[in-house]
């Protein structure tokens, strides 16, 4: 099972993602693991592509993924980051609903 902890800041915007575990399938063949990994990598790449925020990723160990986000708190950047956060949360919510035995999500607000 993949345990996902999402931390939001005071603006309800993504601050940290921590994921630990595996979806349970054979390495390289599990559709849930692939979907989750694709979602997380796309979110991180999208944030970095716009150069309005910085992402510090930590993926040293197989089965563990984490990154933190810091961003410029202008009105436009906050609105953009809120949209990114909403997409991430919806994607994880949908995966958890469809595969409840493979993923668990914990949402934290700071």
C-alpha positions, 0 to 999 in steps of 0.5 A: 500500500502507498501511504500519501501525506499531503501538507497544505499551507495556510492558503490551502496550497501545496506545501509538502508531499510524502509517499511511502510504500508500493501499490503491491504489484510487480515492480514496473507493471502496477497500474496504480503505482504508475498512475500515482507516479505520473501524477506526482511527477507531472505536478512537480514538473508543472510547478518547476516549468513555470518558474514561479515556485521551487520544488525540492524533491527527495527520492533517494530510496525506492518506495519513498518519494517526497518533495516540498514547495515554496512559492512567491506569494503574489495574488497571481502565483497563489491562484496558479498554485491553488489550481495545481493543488486542486488538481493534485488533490483530485487526482489522489482522491480519485485514485484512492476511491478506485483503488482503496486497497492500494493507496491511503491519503492523509491531508494535513493543514498547517 
